[in-house]
Amino acid sequence: MKNILIIIDEIEYQYFEFNVLVTNFWLVYEYLRRENKVFVTTKNKLFEKDGVPFSLLYETYIDNNDIKKQKDAKILCLNDFDIIFFRPDPPVDMDYIEASYILSNVDKKVIVMNNPRAIREKNEKLYVNDFPSLAPKNIVSADEKIIKEFLFENNEIVIKPLNRCFGSGVFYLNVNDKNINSIIQSATNNQKTQVMVQKYLPEIKNGDKRLIYVCGEIFEYCVKKVATNNDFKFNEHNKDTLKFAQLNEKEKLIENIVKDKFEKDGIYLAGLDVIDGKVIEINITSPCFFINEINEIFKINFERIIIDKIETYLNTRNKKLLEVV
C-alpha cells in the first residue's frame, strides 16, 4: 500500500466528484481501486514548519463507484508520501510558484510529478524551443513592431499568452486582418506582457493531436482535438471535438527526441500537442490525458495502463536508489 497525494485544482476540490472528463479523478479512482491511501489537497493548503513541508489534506474513498473525500482535514508531513502529483491548472502565477517552493523542500525519496523546479523553469509554451527540430518557427516578444515584422514575414501567425491553458487568450492573425494593431495590443497588454508567436500551421484545420507521455514513453493511444465551427482551435471538451487518432511515423520519433531531456528535467507526465510533426505546446502542469475518450475509442482501461507505467518506473527508480545506498 502506498500513500498518494494529488494536488488538484481549486475548482475540482470544490466540486469533488467523479467527473470522467477530469484526469485527476481517474488517477484518484485507479489508485484507490488498487487499495492505496489517496489524499487530495490544493496548492494554498501547503505549508512549512521549521523548513519541513506539510499540508492540510483530505483522504478519499470509493462510494458506490464514485469517489468522495472525508469532510475533516488532516495535517500530514509531505515527506511521508510515496508519490505527490502536483497538478493544479494554470495560470502559473505567484501562488503557483510559491507552492512549488514548498514542494521543492520535500524529501528526495518522495517523487513529485512533475518536478516543481521544472514547473518554475519550463514554461509550457517556451519549452518547445528546448527541442529545435520539433518547434514551429516562433518568436517571444511584447514588442508590437517585432510581432508585426514576424507576421508580415510569415503571413499567418498564432499569438499565445505564456501562462494560460485550454486556448484561453489565443489569437489567430493574418496580414489582411483589419485589426492587427488592436489584437497585438490586446494580446500583449499594450506591449507590457511577453507572448509566444508561432507561425500558423495550416494543418490545424484538421485538428492537433494530443500525445501522452508518461515516465519515458509516448503511448500509441492518442486523440485528435478538432475545432468547433466558430473557432480555429480546440476549446470545447466533448465527444464531437475529440476524434480517433494514431501516431504516424514522424510522431513515433518524438519519444526518442524528448525523453532524455524530460528525464533530466524531472518531467514525468506531459501532453504534447502536435500539428504536422511540429510540437506547438508541451503541457506539464496538469496535462489532460483524455482518459474517458481514449477508453471509449480504443476499448481499453487507459487509467490502468498509465498507473502501471508509473508503478514500473517507480520500482526501477527505487531499486537504483537501493543500489546506491
MIRO-199922 format. One line per 5 residues: their letters; for each residue x, y, z of C-alpha. Coordinates in steps of 0.1 Angstrom, whole numbers, always signed. Layout:
// residues N
A	X Y Z | ...
//
This chain:
// residues 325
MKNIL	+0 +0 +0 | +13 +34 -10 | +5 +69 +3 | -5 +91 -27 | -11 +128 -26
IIIDE	-27 +146 -56 | -27 +184 -55 | -57 +193 -76 | -72 +225 -89 | -95 +245 -66
IEYQY	-125 +240 -88 | -120 +203 -88 | -117 +204 -50 | -149 +224 -46 | -169 +201 -68
FEFNV	-153 +169 -58 | -170 +140 -76 | -160 +115 -103 | -162 +137 -134 | -150 +114 -162
LVTNF	-136 +144 -181 | -110 +152 -154 | -77 +133 -154 | -71 +138 -117 | -102 +120 -108
WLVYE	-92 +90 -129 | -59 +89 -110 | -76 +91 -77 | -100 +63 -86 | -74 +39 -100
YLRRE	-51 +43 -70 | -80 +37 -47 | -91 +7 -67 | -56 -7 -60 | -61 -2 -23
NKVFV	-37 +26 -18 | -43 +55 +5 | -51 +86 -16 | -53 +121 -3 | -62 +154 -22
TTKNK	-54 +190 -14 | -49 +223 -32 | -18 +244 -35 | -30 +270 -10 | -32 +243 +17
LFEKD	+5 +235 +16 | +27 +250 +44 | +60 +246 +61 | +70 +243 +97 | +107 +249 +105
GVPFS	+115 +241 +69 | +95 +208 +69 | +67 +206 +43 | +31 +198 +54 | -4 +202 +41
LLYET	-40 +202 +52 | -54 +174 +31 | -84 +151 +28 | -85 +113 +25 | -105 +100 -4
YIDNN	-126 +68 -7 | -148 +50 -32 | -186 +50 -25 | -209 +33 -50 | -184 +36 -78
DIKKQ	-179 +73 -71 | -150 +90 -53 | -155 +111 -23 | -133 +129 +3 | -136 +130 +40
KDAKI	-151 +162 +55 | -124 +166 +81 | -89 +177 +71 | -58 +160 +83 | -24 +176 +87
LCLND	+4 +153 +73 | +40 +157 +65 | +47 +156 +28 | +78 +136 +34 | +56 +106 +44
FDIIF	+42 +101 +9 | +54 +78 -18 | +42 +100 -47 | +29 +136 -49 | +12 +147 -81
FRPDP	+14 +185 -85 | -14 +191 -109 | -33 +224 -104 | -44 +241 -136 | -26 +273 -148
PVDMD	-22 +302 -147 | +13 +297 -133 | +11 +328 -112 | +29 +337 -80 | +6 +315 -59
YIEAS	+16 +286 -82 | +53 +294 -79 | +52 +298 -41 | +35 +264 -37 | +63 +249 -59
YILSN	+89 +263 -34 | +73 +243 -6 | +73 +211 -28 | +110 +217 -36 | +117 +210 +1
VDKKV	+101 +176 +0 | +125 +147 +9 | +142 +134 -22 | +130 +99 -16 | +95 +112 -24
IVMNN	+88 +116 -61 | +70 +147 -71 | +53 +146 -105 | +62 +169 -121 | +93 +183 -105
PRAIR	+85 +217 -90 | +117 +232 -103 | +107 +222 -138 | +73 +238 -134 | +90 +270 -125
EKNEK	+117 +269 -152 | +100 +252 -181 | +71 +273 -194 | +46 +252 -213 | +48 +274 -244
LYVND	+85 +281 -243 | +96 +245 -236 | +91 +236 -272 | +123 +256 -280 | +143 +231 -260
FPSLA	+137 +208 -290 | +145 +229 -321 | +138 +201 -345 | +102 +199 -332 | +94 +235 -326
PKNIV	+75 +256 -352 | +90 +288 -363 | +84 +313 -334 | +93 +344 -315 | +87 +356 -280
SADEK	+81 +393 -275 | +59 +420 -262 | +70 +445 -288 | +44 +454 -314 | +69 +462 -342
IIKEF	+88 +428 -337 | +55 +409 -338 | +43 +427 -369 | +76 +420 -387 | +71 +383 -379
LFENN	+35 +385 -391 | +45 +400 -425 | +73 +376 -429 | +50 +346 -423 | +16 +359 -435
EIVIK	-3 +340 -408 | +5 +337 -371 | -9 +325 -338 | -3 +346 -306 | -4 +328 -273
PLNRC	-2 +340 -237 | +26 +323 -218 | +8 +312 -186 | -28 +302 -195 | -44 +270 -206
FGSGV	-71 +255 -228 | -68 +280 -256 | -75 +310 -234 | -63 +343 -249 | -50 +327 -281
FYLNV	-54 +347 -313 | -51 +339 -350 | -38 +368 -371 | -31 +372 -408 | -17 +401 -429
NDKNI	-51 +411 -442 | -67 +415 -409 | -82 +449 -402 | -74 +448 -365 | -37 +439 -364
NSIIQ	-27 +467 -340 | -56 +461 -317 | -51 +424 -315 | -14 +427 -308 | -21 +454 -282
SATNN	-47 +432 -265 | -26 +401 -265 | +5 +419 -251 | -14 +441 -226 | -3 +472 -246
QKTQV	+33 +458 -250 | +38 +450 -214 | +34 +412 -215 | +55 +387 -234 | +37 +364 -257
MVQKY	+46 +333 -278 | +41 +340 -315 | +42 +309 -338 | +39 +306 -375 | +4 +293 -383
LPEIK	+4 +257 -394 | -24 +251 -420 | -29 +215 -408 | -46 +229 -377 | -78 +228 -398
NGDKR	-77 +190 -393 | -70 +194 -356 | -40 +188 -334 | -30 +155 -317 | -25 +152 -280
LIYVC	+4 +128 -275 | +5 +114 -240 | +39 +110 -223 | +43 +90 -191 | +77 +82 -175
GEIFE	+97 +78 -206 | +70 +66 -231 | +47 +82 -255 | +17 +59 -257 | +3 +47 -290
YCVKK	-31 +58 -278 | -39 +94 -286 | -68 +117 -297 | -71 +144 -323 | -86 +177 -309
VATNN	-106 +195 -336 | -121 +230 -336 | -157 +240 -333 | -173 +257 -363 | -168 +292 -349
DFKFN	-131 +289 -339 | -98 +278 -354 | -87 +259 -324 | -100 +232 -300 | -116 +248 -270
EHNKD	-146 +226 -261 | -141 +192 -244 | -168 +170 -258 | -173 +139 -280 | -177 +160 -311
TLKFA	-143 +177 -308 | -122 +146 -299 | -116 +120 -326 | -97 +88 -330 | -60 +92 -339
QLNEK	-29 +71 -343 | +7 +81 -342 | +23 +84 -377 | +59 +76 -384 | +71 +111 -378
EKLIE	+53 +113 -344 | +68 +79 -333 | +102 +95 -334 | +93 +123 -309 | +97 +100 -279
NIVKD	+134 +95 -286 | +139 +132 -290 | +123 +143 -258 | +126 +115 -232 | +162 +121 -221
KFEKD	+156 +158 -216 | +123 +152 -199 | +140 +127 -175 | +168 +152 -167 | +143 +180 -161
GIYLA	+120 +158 -139 | +91 +158 -163 | +72 +125 -158 | +38 +134 -171 | +33 +156 -202
GLDVI	+8 +162 -230 | +24 +172 -263 | +2 +190 -288 | +14 +182 -323 | +5 +195 -358
DGKVI	+21 +180 -389 | +51 +167 -368 | +56 +200 -350 | +51 +203 -312 | +32 +235 -306
EINIT	+29 +232 -268 | +42 +209 -241 | +17 +206 -212 | +34 +198 -180 | +13 +215 -152
SPCFF	-19 +194 -154 | -19 +177 -187 | -53 +162 -197 | -49 +126 -208 | -84 +123 -222
INEIN	-88 +90 -204 | -126 +87 -208 | -124 +93 -246 | -94 +70 -251 | -112 +43 -231
EIFKI	-143 +46 -254 | -123 +49 -286 | -98 +21 -280 | -119 -1 -257 | -93 -1 -230
NFERI	-88 +9 -194 | -63 +37 -200 | -61 +47 -164 | -47 +13 -155 | -21 +15 -183
IIDKI	-10 +49 -170 | -7 +38 -134 | +11 +5 -144 | +37 +26 -163 | +42 +49 -132
ETYLN	+45 +19 -109 | +70 +2 -132 | +91 +34 -133 | +90 +38 -95 | +100 +2 -89
TRNKK	+130 +7 -112 | +139 +40 -95 | +137 +25 -60 | +159 -4 -70 | +185 +21 -83
LLEVV	+183 +41 -51 | +189 +10 -30 | +219 +0 -51 | +234 +35 -45 | +229 +31 -7
//
